[in-house]
Amino acid sequence: MRIEWQIGFWVAAFLLLVFLLWLFSSVLLPFTAGVALGYLLNPLADRLERLGFSRLGATLLILACLAFVLVLISVLIVPVLWTQLANFIEAFPSYAVKLEELISAETEGLSRKYGSVLMQKLGLDTQGGVDVASATNDLISQAAKWAAAFLNSLLTRGAALIGLISLLVVTPVVAFYMLLDWEKMIATIDSLVPLRHRETVRGLAREIDTAMAGFLRGQSLVCLFLGAWYGIGLSLIGLNFGLLIGITAGILSFIPYVGSLTALVLSSAVAIVQDWPQWKLLGMSLGVFLVGQFLEGNILSPKLVGDSVGLHPVWLIFALLAFGSLFGFTGLITAVPFAAAAGVILRFAVKRYRESNLYTSLSDSSPKILIESRNPDRDAGRLP
């Protein structure tokens, strides 16, 4: 098969895969979570098998331990989180109003102090500061309404409740069968690869596995640490809803940049409203955030995740936006693993392209004629 046909075939297969994922994106979350959970726990099942357990026994033991941990978390942490979530939803309108008043007052003061001078130098209306304050108030009010509606919808929408139930029910079942039949599925997929390309595909699969395993397993440990750090740290300094903000930020840290921004914005806003006009609580919450970022960026991520993903930040941001717009929250979760796999395949494609005739062949025969005419061995035996 010509290389053009091969490229066309794989591009068409990729587009078909994207279309199917988009078509079933509303039901993919529990299956995606189950597959990810099975992938994360598969090395543990392999180790238990080497210790003498059967595959079924290892799978049941792992899931029993996981269920015990989840029940323990549900008994000790979930009631506190649920209470803080209910209180946060109830207090959110008052927090938003107070934050709006504080920002409005500060904006109006800065406008009176510096805005008129700046407007005069720019040759604009000196009353522009009032418009700035009014625009700021409108923006904050609209954002508060949207956020309140979103938080209320989390508890009242039937789709969200059904999604949560399916996540709790379907995910363990999918994870069980993934752990039980992992080796069989890999062997089946390997047997379907054409013989002439089997070694190449196996090499690519190993690279993709290294990239995805480094991110999924390493980033999971990073998320656990950040959730505990932010939750305990913000609670110890006396921040309202500190445990809720910290654990939410830790969970969202699986999506690069999102968890850190969540911790920074929510903790800063709550600290400002709770402790105004003092700045002590805000300073302590920023200290918790900065120490967490330092530990993540300089110790945890280099040791646990490292450079295994190998993604440029721009490509990572594009993957997050593209997958998020196509598949919603499921896309945000799967963006980095899919982007890592795509990066491995693209690097391989570029390497093969540089080795192909499309890249190395000459465009015409004139350079060859020129080289032949300058061959000293041939010219030496030629008659004048």
N, C-alpha and C positions, 0 to 999 in steps of 0.2 A: 504494500500500500504506500502511495506517495505521501511525503510528509505533509503536503497541503491537506490531503484527505484526513490524515490522522489529527491534525490541528483542528479541522472543522468538526470532526467527530467528537473530540473532547470538549470543545467549546459548546457544541449543541447539548452534550450530556450535562455540562455544568449549568447551562441555562435551564434545562429541564429540571434539574435538582433544585435550583433556586425557585422556580415556579411552583413546584410541589411543596417546598417548605413554606412559601408564602400562602399557598392555598390552605394548608393545614396548620397555620401558625397559631390559631386560637386553641388548639388542643395539644400542642407540642410540649408545653412546659413540663408536665409530670413525666413524660417520656424522656425529655432531655435531662431532667434532674436524675431520673433513674439510671440512664446510661452513664452520666457523669459519676454518680455514686458507685456504680459497678466498676467503672474504670479506675476510680480512686482506690477501691478496696481490693482489686484483683491481685496486686502484689502480696497483700496480707494472706489472701486465700492460697496463693502459690506457696508461701512460706509454711502455712499450716499443713499443706499437702506433703511438703518435704519432711515435716515432723511426724508424719504417719496418719494424718486425718484423710478420710475420703473427701472428694470434692463436695458432696452433699453435706457431710458433717462440718466441713470448714465453712461452707456458706451459711448453714443454720447457726453455727456458733458466732460468726461475725454479725449476722443480723440480730441475733438475740442480745449481744452486747450493745449493738447500736440502739436497739429498742429500749434497753435498760437506761442508757444514757439519755435518750430523748424523754423518757418518762420522768427521770430525775430532773431534767431541765424544766419539764412542764410543771412539776410540782413546786420547784424552788424559785424559778425565774419568771415563768409565763404569767402567773397571777400579778406579780409586781409590774411587769411590762404592760399587762392589760389595764391595770389601774392607772398607770401613768399615761397610757394612750388615751383613755377616757377623759382623764383630767386635762390632758393637753388639748384635746378637741374642744372641751368645754371652755377652757381658758384662752383658746387661740384668738377669738374675736377681741377680747379685752387687751391681750398682748399686742395685737395688730394695731388697735386704736392708739394705745399708749406709744408704741414705736412710731406710728405716724405723727403723733403730736410732738414727740422729741425731735424727729427729723425735720418736721415743719418749722419748729422753733429755731433750731440750729441753722437751717437753710435761710430762713428769713433774717436772722441775725447776721449771718455772713454776707447776705445780699445787701443789707443796709450798710455794713461796714466796708465791704470791698467791692460789691457789685456796681454801685453807682459810679465809683471812680473808673472802673474798668469800662463800663458802658460809655462814659464820657470820652475816654481815650479812643474807643472804637467808633465814636460818633453815632451811637445808638440811643434809644430811649432810656432815660435814667430810671424809669419805673419797671424795667425788665425784671428786676429781682422778684417782684410780686408774682409775675407770671411764672418764674422758675419755681417758686414755692408752691403755687397752685398746681403746676404740672406734676411736681413731686408728690403732693397729696393725692392727686387723682391716680397716679401710677401705683402708689402704695395701697390705696383703697381697692383698686381693681385686682391687684395681686393678692390681697387678703381675701377677697371674695372668691377668687379662683381656688386658692389653697383650702379655704374652708369647705367649699363644695367638693373638692377632691377628697379631703379627709372624711367627710360625711359619707361620700359614695363608697369608701372602703368598707364601711360597716353596714351599709344599707342595700347596696346593689346585690342582686341575686347572682349575677355572673361572677362577682368576686368571691362570694361564698361557695359557689359550685367549684370554682377554680381551686380554692383552698382545700376543699374536701377531696377533689380529685388528686391534688398534689400529695395529700396525706395518705390516700388509699392506693393510688396507682403507682406512685414512685417506689415504695418498698417492693411491690410485686415485680416491677420491671428490673429493679436492682437485684432481686433474688435470681431471676432467670439469666440476667447478664453474668452474675458471678458463677452460676451453675454451668452455663453453656459457653463461657467465654472462649475456651480453647477450641471447642467444636466450631464456633462461628468463625474464628480466625482461620482454622484449617479449611473450612468450606470456601471462604473468600479467596484464600491462597490457591485453592485448586481450580478456581475459575479464571485465574490470570493466565494469559497466553504464555506458552513455554518459552518462547524467544525473548519475552520481556519480564520473565518472572524475577530474575535477579535484580533487574533495575527497579521494579516495583517494590521488591523487598527492601532494597536500600532506601528508597524514598519513604517507605512505611516506617523504617527504623528512625530516620531523621524526624519525621512528623511525630512519632511516639516520644522521642526525646524532648522535642519542643513542647508538646502538649502536656506531657507528664511533669516537666519542670514547672510549667505554669500552674496547672490544676492542683497538684499536690503542694507545691511551694506556696502558691497564693492562698490556698485554703488555710494553711498554718498562719500565714500573715494576717488573714482576716480574723482568725480566732484571737490572735494576740491583740490586734487593734480594737476589736470589740470589747475585750476585757479591759484593755488599757483606758480607752475612752470612757467606757461605762463606769468603771471603778473610780477613775480619776475625777471625772466630772461630778460623780456623786459625793466623793470625799470633800470637794471644795464647797459643797452646798448648793450646786446648781439645780434648779428645778428641772425635773424630767431628765436628769443626767444619765441615768441608766438606759432609758429609752433612746436618747440621742446617740449614746455611745455604741450600743449594740446595733442600732440601725446603720450607723456609719461603718461599723465593722463588717456587717453583711454586704453593704453596698461597695465596700472596698474590693470585692471581687471584680467589679467593673472599674478599671483604672480611672483615677481622678475623681470619680463620683463620690466615693466614700469620704475622701478627705475634704472635699468642698461641702458635703453635707454636715460633717462635724464642725467645720469652721463657721459656716453661715448660721446654723441653728444654735450652737453654743454661744456665739457672739450676740445674736439677737436676744436670746433669753437672758443672758448676763446683763446686757444693757438695760433691758426693761426691769429686771428684778432688782438691780443694785443702783439704779440712777438716783442721784447724780454722782455716786462714787464710781471709781474705775477699778477697784480692787478685784471684784469678781471677774470682770472682763479680762484683766491681766492674768489672773490665775487660769481661766479657761483657755486663753491663748497659749499660756505656758504648757498646759496639758497637750494641746494640739501640736505645738512646735516640737516638744520632746517626742511625741508619738511619731511625727514625720521624720525626725532625725533618726530614731531607732529603725523605722521602716526603710528609709533610703540608704542608710549607711551600714546597717548590720543585718536586718532580717532579709530584705529583698536580695542583696548580693549573695548571701549565704544559702537561702532557701530557693529562690527563683533563678538568680544569676542572669546570664545572657542566653539561656536556652531558647527563649522565644524568638529573639533576634529580629524584633520589629522596630522600624523607625517610628518615632512619636507621631509624625504626620500620618503615616499609614495606619497607625493604631487609632488615631482620632477619626480618620475617615471610615475605618471599619466599624467603630462604635456608632457613628451617625448613620451609616448605610444600613447596618443590620438592625439598629433600633427603629429606623423608619419602616423597614420591611416587615419585621417580625415582632416588634414591641419589646416587652421585657425579656422574652425568650431570646430575642436577637442580641440584646445587650449582654446577656450571660454568655452566649456562644460566640460573640464577635471575636474575642482574642484567640480562642483555640482555632477557629476557622481561618482567621487571618494568619496565624502561625503556619497552618498547613498550606495555605495559599502561598505564603512566602517561600516555603521549601520547594513547592512545585514551580514557582516562577524562577527561582534561582537555578533549578535544574533545567528549565526550558531555555533560559538565557545561555547556560553552559552548552547545551546541545546545539543551540542556534550558532554560537561561535565556532562550533566544530563542524557545522554543516556546509554544504556547497553554496547555500544561499549567502553565507558570509565570506567564505574563503575563495570562491571562484572569481576569476577575472571577468570584466565586463565585455571585452572584445579581444581580438587576436593581435592587435598592433603592438602591445608591449612584448609579446612573445617574438614577433618578427624582429623587433629592435634588439632583443637580447641575443637572438641567433646571429644577427649580422655583426655583433661585437664579440663573437666567440673567437679567441686568439688561436685555438688549435685548428679551426677550420680555415681561418684567414691565412695561417702559415703555409698551408698546402695549396692555396689558390694561385692561379697564374695571374700575372699583372695584366 
